Amino acid sequence: MREHMKLIMKTIIYRFYSVVIAFFVFYALTGKLKLASEFTVTVELIKIVQYYVFELFWKKRKIVKSIGVKSNQSQAITNHNLST
């Protein structure tokens, strides 16, 4: 549980500075404060969730590689290549 909390905090901190950048880009494109704010918040919330899911996937992938287990798809490709 503690590791997941660290990951969540890392994700939030990582995304924080991008909010400012995104806001200024959206404001420069639209010239509208409210629209730029709404779009920035929406996009950044999506990115927080996306980053967290990506970190979980990456961690799982590293664990699988470290113990030498291949996924079913890569095992099937390997088997196919050996048979041809």
VORONU-738436 format. One record per atom (N, C-alpha, C): residue number from 1; atom name; z negated, x negated, y. Coordinates in nm, 3 decimals. Atoms other than C-alpha are relative to their C-alpha. Example, Ala and Ser with C-alpha at 12.3 -4.5 7.8 and 13.67 -1.06 7.14 Angstrom:
# residues 2
<1 "N" <0.000 -0.089 -0.119>>;
<1 "CA" <-0.780 -1.230 -0.450>>;
<1 "C" <0.000 -0.090 0.120>>;
<2 "N" <0.006 0.082 -0.119>>;
<2 "CA" <-0.714 -1.367 -0.106>>;
<2 "C" <-0.073 0.077 0.109>>;
END
This chain:
# residues 84
<1 "N" <0.000 -0.083 -0.120>>;
<1 "CA" <0.000 0.000 0.000>>;
<1 "C" <0.000 -0.087 0.126>>;
<2 "N" <0.008 0.086 -0.117>>;
<2 "CA" <-0.087 -0.279 0.244>>;
<2 "C" <0.136 -0.065 0.029>>;
<3 "N" <-0.132 0.061 -0.017>>;
<3 "CA" <0.252 -0.443 0.185>>;
<3 "C" <0.097 0.098 0.066>>;
<4 "N" <-0.087 -0.101 -0.061>>;
<4 "CA" <0.427 -0.118 0.274>>;
<4 "C" <-0.033 0.019 0.148>>;
<5 "N" <0.039 -0.011 -0.141>>;
<5 "CA" <0.228 -0.096 0.599>>;
<5 "C" <0.054 -0.117 0.081>>;
<6 "N" <-0.057 0.117 -0.068>>;
<6 "CA" <0.336 -0.450 0.690>>;
<6 "C" <0.149 0.019 0.021>>;
<7 "N" <-0.143 -0.023 -0.009>>;
<7 "CA" <0.695 -0.356 0.619>>;
<7 "C" <0.033 0.104 0.107>>;
<8 "N" <-0.021 -0.103 -0.102>>;
<8 "CA" <0.669 -0.046 0.835>>;
<8 "C" <-0.019 -0.059 0.140>>;
<9 "N" <0.024 0.061 -0.130>>;
<9 "CA" <0.521 -0.245 1.125>>;
<9 "C" <0.111 -0.098 0.036>>;
<10 "N" <-0.110 0.093 -0.024>>;
<10 "CA" <0.787 -0.515 1.090>>;
<10 "C" <0.124 0.076 0.042>>;
<11 "N" <-0.117 -0.082 -0.030>>;
<11 "CA" <1.053 -0.246 1.097>>;
<11 "C" <-0.008 0.054 0.143>>;
<12 "N" <0.016 -0.056 -0.134>>;
<12 "CA" <0.914 -0.085 1.413>>;
<12 "C" <0.015 -0.107 0.107>>;
<13 "N" <-0.010 0.109 -0.097>>;
<13 "CA" <0.875 -0.416 1.597>>;
<13 "C" <0.144 -0.051 0.010>>;
<14 "N" <-0.138 0.046 0.002>>;
<14 "CA" <1.222 -0.527 1.492>>;
<14 "C" <0.091 0.092 0.081>>;
<15 "N" <-0.086 -0.096 -0.068>>;
<15 "CA" <1.379 -0.210 1.629>>;
<15 "C" <-0.036 0.020 0.148>>;
<16 "N" <0.046 -0.030 -0.136>>;
<16 "CA" <1.174 -0.194 1.953>>;
<16 "C" <0.090 -0.059 0.107>>;
<17 "N" <-0.081 0.063 -0.105>>;
<17 "CA" <1.374 -0.445 2.154>>;
<17 "C" <0.142 0.056 0.003>>;
<18 "N" <-0.135 -0.056 0.001>>;
<18 "CA" <1.701 -0.286 2.044>>;
<18 "C" <0.008 0.133 0.073>>;
<19 "N" <0.002 -0.127 -0.072>>;
<19 "CA" <1.595 0.043 2.203>>;
<19 "C" <0.041 -0.023 0.146>>;
<20 "N" <-0.030 0.030 -0.139>>;
<20 "CA" <1.610 -0.113 2.547>>;
<20 "C" <0.149 -0.033 0.017>>;
<21 "N" <-0.142 0.037 -0.007>>;
<21 "CA" <1.951 -0.267 2.483>>;
<21 "C" <0.089 0.122 -0.019>>;
<22 "N" <-0.081 -0.120 0.027>>;
<22 "CA" <2.089 0.055 2.336>>;
<22 "C" <-0.002 0.096 0.118>>;
<23 "N" <0.010 -0.091 -0.114>>;
<23 "CA" <1.960 0.260 2.627>>;
<23 "C" <0.093 -0.044 0.113>>;
<24 "N" <-0.084 0.048 -0.110>>;
<24 "CA" <2.132 0.042 2.886>>;
<24 "C" <0.149 0.010 -0.032>>;
<25 "N" <-0.140 -0.015 0.039>>;
<25 "CA" <2.457 0.043 2.691>>;
<25 "C" <0.042 0.146 0.010>>;
<26 "N" <-0.034 -0.141 -0.006>>;
<26 "CA" <2.452 0.422 2.653>>;
<26 "C" <0.002 0.052 0.144>>;
<27 "N" <0.003 -0.040 -0.141>>;
<27 "CA" <2.358 0.467 3.018>>;
<27 "C" <0.124 -0.050 0.074>>;
<28 "N" <-0.120 0.056 -0.063>>;
<28 "CA" <2.640 0.237 3.127>>;
<28 "C" <0.125 0.079 -0.040>>;
<29 "N" <-0.117 -0.076 0.048>>;
<29 "CA" <2.886 0.437 2.915>>;
<29 "C" <0.004 0.143 0.053>>;
<30 "N" <0.003 -0.141 -0.038>>;
<30 "CA" <2.769 0.786 3.015>>;
<30 "C" <-0.034 0.022 0.147>>;
<31 "N" <0.045 -0.019 -0.137>>;
<31 "CA" <2.608 0.738 3.356>>;
<31 "C" <-0.103 0.112 0.013>>;
<32 "N" <0.096 -0.111 -0.001>>;
<32 "CA" <2.360 1.011 3.256>>;
<32 "C" <-0.129 -0.044 -0.069>>;
<33 "N" <0.129 0.046 0.049>>;
<33 "CA" <1.993 0.925 3.214>>;
<33 "C" <-0.049 0.080 -0.120>>;
<34 "N" <0.050 -0.086 0.108>>;
<34 "CA" <1.900 1.224 2.996>>;
<34 "C" <0.082 -0.018 -0.128>>;
<35 "N" <-0.087 0.016 0.116>>;
<35 "CA" <2.200 1.190 2.763>>;
<35 "C" <-0.020 -0.137 -0.065>>;
<36 "N" <0.023 0.135 0.053>>;
<36 "CA" <2.149 0.815 2.725>>;
<36 "C" <-0.134 -0.008 -0.071>>;
<37 "N" <0.133 0.001 0.063>>;
<37 "CA" <1.780 0.869 2.647>>;
<37 "C" <0.000 0.074 -0.133>>;
<38 "N" <-0.005 -0.079 0.124>>;
<38 "CA" <1.845 1.139 2.388>>;
<38 "C" <0.078 -0.072 -0.109>>;
<39 "N" <-0.081 0.070 0.098>>;
<39 "CA" <2.117 0.942 2.217>>;
<39 "C" <-0.071 -0.125 -0.052>>;
<40 "N" <0.074 0.121 0.039>>;
<40 "CA" <1.907 0.623 2.216>>;
<40 "C" <-0.111 0.033 -0.099>>;
<41 "N" <0.112 -0.038 0.088>>;
<41 "CA" <1.606 0.794 2.058>>;
<41 "C" <0.053 0.042 -0.137>>;
<42 "N" <-0.057 -0.047 0.127>>;
<42 "CA" <1.818 0.965 1.792>>;
<42 "C" <0.052 -0.116 -0.084>>;
<43 "N" <-0.057 0.113 0.073>>;
<43 "CA" <2.006 0.650 1.695>>;
<43 "C" <-0.108 -0.094 -0.049>>;
<44 "N" <0.105 0.095 0.040>>;
<44 "CA" <1.695 0.432 1.688>>;
<44 "C" <-0.089 0.056 -0.110>>;
<45 "N" <0.078 -0.058 0.110>>;
<45 "CA" <1.500 0.673 1.468>>;
<45 "C" <0.076 -0.010 -0.132>>;
<46 "N" <-0.082 0.014 0.120>>;
<46 "CA" <1.787 0.673 1.221>>;
<46 "C" <-0.002 -0.145 -0.049>>;
<47 "N" <-0.002 0.142 0.037>>;
<47 "CA" <1.797 0.292 1.227>>;
<47 "C" <-0.133 -0.048 -0.058>>;
<48 "N" <0.131 0.037 0.056>>;
<48 "CA" <1.422 0.262 1.160>>;
<48 "C" <-0.005 0.036 -0.148>>;
<49 "N" <0.000 -0.044 0.140>>;
<49 "CA" <1.457 0.464 0.839>>;
<49 "C" <0.099 -0.083 -0.081>>;
<50 "N" <-0.103 0.077 0.070>>;
<50 "CA" <1.776 0.282 0.743>>;
<50 "C" <-0.047 -0.142 -0.029>>;
<51 "N" <0.047 0.136 0.020>>;
<51 "CA" <1.617 -0.060 0.789>>;
<51 "C" <-0.108 -0.006 -0.109>>;
<52 "N" <0.106 -0.006 0.101>>;
<52 "CA" <1.312 0.035 0.581>>;
<52 "C" <0.059 0.015 -0.140>>;
<53 "N" <-0.065 -0.020 0.130>>;
<53 "CA" <1.531 0.160 0.296>>;
<53 "C" <0.074 -0.127 -0.043>>;
<54 "N" <-0.071 0.123 0.031>>;
<54 "CA" <1.743 -0.156 0.316>>;
<54 "C" <-0.097 -0.108 -0.047>>;
<55 "N" <0.100 0.098 0.042>>;
<55 "CA" <1.430 -0.375 0.292>>;
<55 "C" <-0.049 0.027 -0.141>>;
<56 "N" <0.042 -0.035 0.135>>;
<56 "CA" <1.317 -0.186 -0.017>>;
<56 "C" <0.107 -0.038 -0.102>>;
<57 "N" <-0.111 0.035 0.088>>;
<57 "CA" <1.660 -0.230 -0.175>>;
<57 "C" <0.008 -0.152 -0.017>>;
<58 "N" <-0.010 0.146 0.003>>;
<58 "CA" <1.667 -0.600 -0.086>>;
<58 "C" <-0.112 -0.061 -0.086>>;
<59 "N" <0.113 0.049 0.079>>;
<59 "CA" <1.321 -0.657 -0.233>>;
<59 "C" <0.023 0.025 -0.148>>;
<60 "N" <-0.027 -0.033 0.140>>;
<60 "CA" <1.419 -0.482 -0.556>>;
<60 "C" <0.108 -0.092 -0.056>>;
<61 "N" <-0.111 0.087 0.044>>;
<61 "CA" <1.739 -0.687 -0.577>>;
<61 "C" <-0.050 -0.142 -0.026>>;
<62 "N" <0.054 0.134 0.019>>;
<62 "CA" <1.549 -1.014 -0.535>>;
<62 "C" <-0.084 -0.008 -0.127>>;
<63 "N" <0.084 -0.002 0.120>>;
<63 "CA" <1.302 -0.918 -0.808>>;
<63 "C" <0.088 0.002 -0.124>>;
<64 "N" <-0.089 -0.010 0.116>>;
<64 "CA" <1.583 -0.823 -1.048>>;
<64 "C" <0.069 -0.134 -0.024>>;
<65 "N" <-0.066 0.130 0.016>>;
<65 "CA" <1.766 -1.151 -0.982>>;
<65 "C" <-0.097 -0.107 -0.049>>;
<66 "N" <0.095 0.106 0.035>>;
<66 "CA" <1.451 -1.361 -1.018>>;
<66 "C" <-0.040 0.004 -0.148>>;
<67 "N" <0.034 -0.006 0.143>>;
<67 "CA" <1.386 -1.233 -1.372>>;
<67 "C" <0.124 -0.002 -0.088>>;
<68 "N" <-0.124 0.016 0.075>>;
<68 "CA" <1.751 -1.262 -1.473>>;
<68 "C" <0.055 0.127 -0.060>>;
<69 "N" <-0.050 -0.127 0.051>>;
<69 "CA" <1.818 -0.893 -1.532>>;
<69 "C" <0.121 0.040 0.082>>;
<70 "N" <-0.119 -0.045 -0.070>>;
<70 "CA" <2.165 -0.768 -1.447>>;
<70 "C" <0.004 0.152 0.000>>;
<71 "N" <-0.016 -0.145 -0.006>>;
<71 "CA" <2.248 -0.417 -1.338>>;
<71 "C" <0.098 0.043 -0.108>>;
<72 "N" <-0.092 -0.053 0.101>>;
<72 "CA" <2.439 -0.193 -1.579>>;
<72 "C" <0.145 -0.025 0.040>>;
<73 "N" <-0.137 0.018 -0.046>>;
<73 "CA" <2.753 -0.218 -1.365>>;
<73 "C" <0.044 -0.145 -0.015>>;
<74 "N" <-0.041 0.140 0.011>>;
<74 "CA" <2.756 -0.599 -1.346>>;
<74 "C" <0.002 -0.044 -0.146>>;
<75 "N" <-0.003 0.033 0.142>>;
<75 "CA" <2.675 -0.619 -1.718>>;
<75 "C" <0.128 0.052 -0.063>>;
<76 "N" <-0.124 -0.057 0.053>>;
<76 "CA" <2.970 -0.390 -1.793>>;
<76 "C" <0.120 -0.083 0.042>>;
<77 "N" <-0.108 0.085 -0.047>>;
<77 "CA" <3.199 -0.606 -1.579>>;
<77 "C" <0.003 -0.130 -0.078>>;
<78 "N" <0.008 0.124 0.077>>;
<78 "CA" <3.076 -0.917 -1.756>>;
<78 "C" <0.053 0.021 -0.142>>;
<79 "N" <-0.045 -0.030 0.135>>;
<79 "CA" <3.132 -0.758 -2.098>>;
<79 "C" <0.151 0.021 -0.004>>;
<80 "N" <-0.145 -0.024 -0.006>>;
<80 "CA" <3.482 -0.644 -1.996>>;
<80 "C" <0.076 -0.134 0.015>>;
<81 "N" <-0.066 0.128 -0.023>>;
<81 "CA" <3.575 -0.992 -1.870>>;
<81 "C" <-0.003 -0.089 -0.125>>;
<82 "N" <0.010 0.080 0.122>>;
<82 "CA" <3.454 -1.152 -2.194>>;
<82 "C" <0.093 0.050 -0.109>>;
<83 "N" <-0.082 -0.058 0.106>>;
<83 "CA" <3.655 -0.912 -2.409>>;
<83 "C" <0.150 -0.015 0.027>>;
<84 "N" <-0.144 0.013 -0.032>>;
<84 "CA" <3.988 -0.974 -2.229>>;
<84 "C" <0.047 -0.142 -0.003>>;
END
